[in-house]
Amino acid sequence: MLLPVSAIDPLESDDLLVRRILGGEPALFERIMRRHNQRLFRAARAILNDDAEAEDVMQETYARAFAHLGQFRGDAQLGTWLTKIAVHEALARVRKRRRLAPLPTGGEVEALPMPDRPTTRDPEHEAHNAELRRLLEGAIEALPETYRTVFVLREVEGLSTATTAECLGVSEEVVKTRLSRARLRLRDGLYERAGVVAASAFTFGNERCDRIVAAVLPRLIGAPTP
């Protein structure tokens, strides 16, 4: 039986979950999946620009992570480790695509402060934010892959420069440069106006989360499909 999102203990660390899974409680891998689904989706989608393919990458990522969980030593955060696996898989798919059609390549970044998030909420404001989010998502999708990936990890997912660099296997200076250039391409006021809703772009809702868990977990732990 799959766990509802509300049943996941936010105080139970990833490291503890890994120890318990390796100690004979493989079903707890579901908690890891639910905790990291959105980040992996956003990272894979930023590279691939395709929802379905991003979900395929997530499934492959979890399969590989589960199979090699004993190799996770805690030198980095589990989320970073999982993201690196997802990025590697997504980039492998991009390289495969390039055999058929070339993709734009990125250039190489100083961070600008995000606008303060509003504290008041009303239907008109929510509708306005939804439209801004739609416009921002379209603009992000139009970015070259290398800029798009950095922008999503830094500004949408909120990872630090150091963690983003580690996930992508590049230097922090490269991350800063690509982020700066991504912002320049999102100029003309769009980023400044839509920055307040950037964190909600490309969300990974509960229904999609349930679908991924239901598709992957039984395959990993040999449980019957719910």
C-alpha positions as a Python dict, from the first residue, in 0.01 Angstrom:
ca = {
    (1, 'M'): (0, 0, 0),
    (2, 'L'): (139, 335, -102),
    (3, 'L'): (188, 601, 160),
    (4, 'P'): (-4, 928, 138),
    (5, 'V'): (223, 1230, 113),
    (6, 'S'): (108, 1342, 458),
    (7, 'A'): (240, 1015, 606),
    (8, 'I'): (600, 1097, 521),
    (9, 'D'): (791, 1205, 831),
    (10, 'P'): (985, 1521, 737),
    (11, 'L'): (1208, 1470, 1042),
    (12, 'E'): (1326, 1128, 927),
    (13, 'S'): (1654, 1199, 752),
    (14, 'D'): (1754, 1051, 419),
    (15, 'D'): (2057, 892, 585),
    (16, 'L'): (1836, 713, 837),
    (17, 'L'): (1602, 594, 563),
    (18, 'V'): (1897, 458, 364),
    (19, 'R'): (2022, 267, 670),
    (20, 'R'): (1678, 121, 734),
    (21, 'I'): (1634, 22, 369),
    (22, 'L'): (1971, -148, 361),
    (23, 'G'): (1886, -308, 695),
    (24, 'G'): (1588, -493, 550),
    (25, 'E'): (1305, -241, 504),
    (26, 'P'): (1307, -185, 125),
    (27, 'A'): (951, -51, 118),
    (28, 'L'): (1081, 266, 282),
    (29, 'F'): (1232, 360, -52),
    (30, 'E'): (888, 501, -128),
    (31, 'R'): (956, 780, 122),
    (32, 'I'): (1277, 869, -58),
    (33, 'M'): (1093, 877, -391),
    (34, 'R'): (817, 1102, -266),
    (35, 'R'): (1066, 1334, -101),
    (36, 'H'): (1275, 1381, -416),
    (37, 'N'): (1026, 1332, -701),
    (38, 'Q'): (979, 1699, -779),
    (39, 'R'): (1349, 1786, -785),
    (40, 'L'): (1433, 1494, -1014),
    (41, 'F'): (1142, 1576, -1243),
    (42, 'R'): (1246, 1939, -1271),
    (43, 'A'): (1611, 1851, -1331),
    (44, 'A'): (1534, 1593, -1600),
    (45, 'R'): (1270, 1807, -1765),
    (46, 'A'): (1503, 2106, -1774),
    (47, 'I'): (1745, 1901, -1982),
    (48, 'L'): (1494, 1714, -2198),
    (49, 'N'): (1206, 1965, -2224),
    (50, 'D'): (958, 1677, -2227),
    (51, 'D'): (733, 1560, -1942),
    (52, 'A'): (704, 1196, -2045),
    (53, 'E'): (1076, 1154, -2109),
    (54, 'A'): (1154, 1322, -1778),
    (55, 'E'): (933, 1067, -1602),
    (56, 'D'): (1117, 787, -1782),
    (57, 'V'): (1444, 931, -1653),
    (58, 'M'): (1304, 939, -1300),
    (59, 'Q'): (1211, 573, -1317),
    (60, 'E'): (1555, 480, -1445),
    (61, 'T'): (1717, 696, -1179),
    (62, 'Y'): (1531, 526, -897),
    (63, 'A'): (1604, 180, -1038),
    (64, 'R'): (1976, 258, -1053),
    (65, 'A'): (1979, 424, -713),
    (66, 'F'): (1800, 135, -546),
    (67, 'A'): (2033, -118, -707),
    (68, 'H'): (2342, 73, -589),
    (69, 'L'): (2212, 214, -263),
    (70, 'G'): (2485, 31, -74),
    (71, 'Q'): (2739, 245, -258),
    (72, 'F'): (2593, 566, -116),
    (73, 'R'): (2841, 673, 149),
    (74, 'G'): (2684, 998, 262),
    (75, 'D'): (2972, 1211, 131),
    (76, 'A'): (2704, 1424, -39),
    (77, 'Q'): (2336, 1463, 38),
    (78, 'L'): (2115, 1187, -98),
    (79, 'G'): (1919, 1440, -301),
    (80, 'T'): (2239, 1555, -472),
    (81, 'W'): (2338, 1194, -543),
    (82, 'L'): (1998, 1120, -696),
    (83, 'T'): (2002, 1440, -899),
    (84, 'K'): (2344, 1356, -1042),
    (85, 'I'): (2213, 1016, -1153),
    (86, 'A'): (1909, 1182, -1316),
    (87, 'V'): (2123, 1447, -1487),
    (88, 'H'): (2361, 1180, -1618),
    (89, 'E'): (2070, 976, -1759),
    (90, 'A'): (1901, 1282, -1911),
    (91, 'L'): (2223, 1402, -2074),
    (92, 'A'): (2279, 1054, -2217),
    (93, 'R'): (1941, 1085, -2385),
    (94, 'V'): (2033, 1428, -2517),
    (95, 'R'): (2352, 1288, -2669),
    (96, 'K'): (2144, 1018, -2834),
    (97, 'R'): (1914, 1287, -2975),
    (98, 'R'): (2209, 1477, -3114),
    (99, 'R'): (2290, 1191, -3344),
    (100, 'L'): (1968, 1278, -3522),
    (101, 'A'): (1945, 1654, -3480),
    (102, 'P'): (2182, 1907, -3319),
    (103, 'L'): (2070, 2087, -3006),
    (104, 'P'): (2180, 2438, -2912),
    (105, 'T'): (2491, 2446, -2697),
    (106, 'G'): (2531, 2669, -2395),
    (107, 'G'): (2780, 2935, -2316),
    (108, 'E'): (2912, 2986, -1989),
    (109, 'V'): (2721, 3441, -1370),
    (110, 'E'): (2634, 3653, -1090),
    (111, 'A'): (2316, 3596, -900),
    (112, 'L'): (2048, 3862, -881),
    (113, 'P'): (1821, 3866, -577),
    (114, 'M'): (1481, 3707, -616),
    (115, 'P'): (1187, 3940, -556),
    (116, 'D'): (1016, 3911, -220),
    (117, 'R'): (725, 3670, -225),
    (118, 'P'): (385, 3827, -161),
    (119, 'T'): (210, 3740, 162),
    (120, 'T'): (-144, 3833, 54),
    (121, 'R'): (-348, 3595, -159),
    (122, 'D'): (-675, 3645, -341),
    (123, 'P'): (-839, 3491, -652),
    (124, 'E'): (-734, 3774, -881),
    (125, 'H'): (-377, 3758, -753),
    (126, 'E'): (-370, 3378, -791),
    (127, 'A'): (-496, 3405, -1150),
    (128, 'H'): (-233, 3667, -1225),
    (129, 'N'): (40, 3446, -1081),
    (130, 'A'): (-85, 3146, -1278),
    (131, 'E'): (-59, 3344, -1601),
    (132, 'L'): (288, 3468, -1510),
    (133, 'R'): (391, 3113, -1428),
    (134, 'R'): (266, 2995, -1767),
    (135, 'L'): (461, 3271, -1942),
    (136, 'L'): (773, 3197, -1739),
    (137, 'E'): (755, 2824, -1812),
    (138, 'G'): (729, 2899, -2183),
    (139, 'A'): (1027, 3132, -2166),
    (140, 'I'): (1232, 2879, -1970),
    (141, 'E'): (1150, 2608, -2222),
    (142, 'A'): (1289, 2829, -2498),
    (143, 'L'): (1629, 2860, -2330),
    (144, 'P'): (1924, 2652, -2454),
    (145, 'E'): (1958, 2332, -2254),
    (146, 'T'): (2264, 2435, -2049),
    (147, 'Y'): (2110, 2766, -1943),
    (148, 'R'): (1770, 2608, -1879),
    (149, 'T'): (1911, 2337, -1655),
    (150, 'V'): (2107, 2580, -1438),
    (151, 'F'): (1814, 2821, -1414),
    (152, 'V'): (1573, 2548, -1306),
    (153, 'L'): (1807, 2400, -1046),
    (154, 'R'): (1907, 2738, -903),
    (155, 'E'): (1596, 2953, -929),
    (156, 'V'): (1308, 2707, -953),
    (157, 'E'): (1434, 2424, -733),
    (158, 'G'): (1637, 2661, -513),
    (159, 'L'): (1962, 2467, -500),
    (160, 'S'): (2279, 2647, -401),
    (161, 'T'): (2546, 2733, -656),
    (162, 'A'): (2775, 2469, -504),
    (163, 'T'): (2513, 2193, -513),
    (164, 'T'): (2410, 2282, -868),
    (165, 'A'): (2772, 2268, -977),
    (166, 'E'): (2814, 1929, -811),
    (167, 'C'): (2499, 1790, -974),
    (168, 'L'): (2605, 1905, -1320),
    (169, 'G'): (2976, 1829, -1286),
    (170, 'V'): (3086, 2184, -1364),
    (171, 'S'): (3253, 2462, -1167),
    (172, 'E'): (3064, 2714, -958),
    (173, 'E'): (3183, 2988, -1195),
    (174, 'V'): (3023, 2807, -1488),
    (175, 'V'): (2698, 2783, -1292),
    (176, 'K'): (2709, 3156, -1217),
    (177, 'T'): (2782, 3245, -1580),
    (178, 'R'): (2508, 3027, -1721),
    (179, 'L'): (2258, 3159, -1468),
    (180, 'S'): (2347, 3516, -1558),
    (181, 'R'): (2304, 3447, -1928),
    (182, 'A'): (1976, 3266, -1870),
    (183, 'R'): (1846, 3572, -1688),
    (184, 'L'): (1957, 3798, -1972),
    (185, 'R'): (1753, 3586, -2212),
    (186, 'L'): (1456, 3620, -1979),
    (187, 'R'): (1484, 3999, -1968),
    (188, 'D'): (1223, 4253, -2085),
    (189, 'G'): (1062, 4239, -1743),
    (190, 'L'): (944, 3878, -1758),
    (191, 'Y'): (1183, 3745, -1495),
    (192, 'E'): (1131, 4043, -1266),
    (193, 'R'): (753, 4007, -1286),
    (194, 'A'): (740, 3628, -1276),
    (195, 'G'): (1020, 3569, -1026),
    (196, 'V'): (768, 3557, -744),
    (197, 'V'): (618, 3241, -896),
    (198, 'A'): (938, 3081, -1023),
    (199, 'A'): (944, 2827, -741),
    (200, 'S'): (607, 2690, -854),
    (201, 'A'): (708, 2638, -1217),
    (202, 'F'): (699, 2280, -1350),
    (203, 'T'): (537, 2144, -1036),
    (204, 'F'): (512, 1771, -974),
    (205, 'G'): (164, 1719, -835),
    (206, 'N'): (44, 1444, -603),
    (207, 'E'): (-131, 1250, -879),
    (208, 'R'): (186, 1231, -1087),
    (209, 'C'): (386, 1149, -775),
    (210, 'D'): (153, 857, -699),
    (211, 'R'): (184, 732, -1056),
    (212, 'I'): (564, 728, -1050),
    (213, 'V'): (575, 554, -712),
    (214, 'A'): (316, 295, -821),
    (215, 'A'): (509, 224, -1141),
    (216, 'V'): (854, 196, -985),
    (217, 'L'): (830, 70, -627),
    (218, 'P'): (678, -277, -693),
    (219, 'R'): (944, -338, -957),
    (220, 'L'): (1220, -252, -710),
    (221, 'I'): (1106, -440, -402),
    (222, 'G'): (903, -720, -561),
    (223, 'A'): (575, -600, -410),
    (224, 'P'): (244, -649, -593),
    (225, 'T'): (125, -355, -800),
    (226, 'P'): (-133, -158, -596),
}
